Amino acid sequence: MGNAVGRLKRRAEFLRVAASRRKWATPGLILQAAPAEPQAENASVAEIRVGFTCSKKVGNAVARNRAKRRLRAAAREVVALEAQPAHDYVLIGRTETLRRPYALLLQDLRTALKRVGTQPKTDSGEEK
C-alpha cells in the first residue's frame, strides 16, 4: 500500500522545491525534491506531492504534453510506493523523455529517488 500522492500546481510551490537545491538528473528526467511545507489542517500528514514540467527545449506543445504524460505514468507506478512521505517532488521532462523506453524511465525515477536521499528506510535501516 502506497502513500497518498497529491499534485503541485502553483508556480510558488515549484520555486520552493527548486530552491531546496536537492536534485538529480538522469537521461530520462530531472528530479527535484524538498521536505513538504507544514500541512494545512485538511491535508494528510504523510502526503507526497508531485509536479510535472517541461521546457520548450523538449519540443512543441504536443511533445511537451506527451513527455509530461509519460512522467505522470511513471510517477503513478513509482512515487507512491518508493518516495519519502511528507516530501514534494518536481519531475522535469527532457528531450530523451520522449524516446526513452518506459522501463528505463521507471529505472531513472527510482535511481533519482535514491540519489536525492528521499527513499524511506526499511526496518533494518537500509535503503530500499
C-alpha positions in Angstrom: 0.0 0.0 0.0 1.4 3.4 -1.0 1.2 6.8 0.4 -1.3 9.4 -0.7 0.0 11.4 -3.7 -1.1 14.9 -4.4 -0.2 17.5 -7.1 1.9 20.7 -7.1 0.1 23.2 -9.2 1.2 26.7 -8.3 4.4 28.3 -9.5 5.4 29.3 -6.0 5.3 25.6 -5.0 7.6 24.7 -7.9 10.0 27.5 -7.0 10.1 26.4 -3.3 11.1 22.9 -4.4 13.8 24.2 -6.8 15.2 26.5 -4.0 15.9 23.4 -1.9 18.8 22.6 -4.3 18.2 18.8 -4.0 18.1 17.4 -7.4 19.4 14.5 -9.6 19.5 14.3 -13.4 19.1 11.1 -15.3 19.0 10.6 -19.0 15.2 10.5 -19.0 14.3 13.1 -16.4 15.4 15.5 -13.7 14.0 15.1 -10.2 13.9 17.9 -7.6 12.9 17.2 -4.0 12.1 19.2 -0.9 10.5 18.5 2.5 6.9 19.4 2.5 5.7 22.7 4.0 3.8 22.5 7.3 0.5 20.9 6.3 -2.9 22.6 6.2 -5.5 21.3 8.6 -7.3 19.3 5.8 -4.2 17.7 4.2 -2.8 14.3 5.1 0.4 14.5 7.2 2.2 11.8 5.1 1.1 13.2 1.7 3.6 13.2 -1.2 3.0 15.9 -3.7 4.4 15.8 -7.3 4.6 18.4 -10.0 5.5 18.0 -13.7 7.0 20.4 -16.1 8.9 20.5 -19.5 10.6 23.5 -21.1 10.3 24.4 -24.8 13.7 22.7 -25.3 11.8 19.4 -25.2 9.8 20.4 -28.3 6.4 21.8 -29.3 3.3 21.7 -27.2 2.4 18.2 -28.4 5.9 16.8 -27.5 5.9 18.6 -24.1 2.4 17.2 -23.2 3.5 13.7 -24.3 6.6 13.9 -22.1 4.5 15.1 -19.1 2.0 12.2 -19.7 4.9 9.7 -19.6 6.3 11.3 -16.4 2.8 11.1 -14.8 2.5 7.5 -15.7 6.0 6.7 -14.3 5.2 8.7 -11.1 1.9 6.7 -10.6 3.9 3.5 -10.6 6.9 4.5 -8.5 6.3 7.6 -6.3 3.5 6.2 -4.1 5.5 3.1 -3.2 9.1 4.3 -3.1 9.1 8.0 -2.2 9.5 9.5 1.2 6.3 10.7 2.8 5.9 14.4 3.6 8.1 15.4 0.6 7.4 17.4 -2.5 8.9 16.4 -5.9 9.1 18.1 -9.3 9.7 15.9 -12.3 11.2 17.8 -15.2 11.0 16.3 -18.7 14.0 16.2 -21.0 14.2 15.6 -24.8 15.2 12.0 -24.0 11.9 11.5 -22.0 10.1 11.1 -25.3 12.4 8.4 -26.8 13.5 6.5 -23.7 11.9 3.1 -23.2 9.3 3.1 -20.4 11.2 0.5 -18.3 14.3 2.7 -18.4 12.2 5.8 -17.5 11.0 3.9 -14.4 14.5 2.9 -13.5 15.6 6.6 -13.9 13.0 7.7 -11.5 13.9 5.0 -8.9 17.6 6.0 -9.3 16.8 9.7 -8.9 14.8 9.0 -5.7 17.7 7.1 -4.2 20.2 9.8 -5.2 18.3 12.7 -3.7 18.1 10.7 -0.5 14.4 10.7 0.0 13.6 7.0 -0.2 12.1 5.6 3.0 14.4 3.4 5.2 13.5 -0.3 5.6 13.2 -1.9 9.1 16.8 -2.9 9.1 17.9 0.7 8.4 18.9 0.1 4.8 17.5 1.9 1.9 15.2 0.0 -0.4 
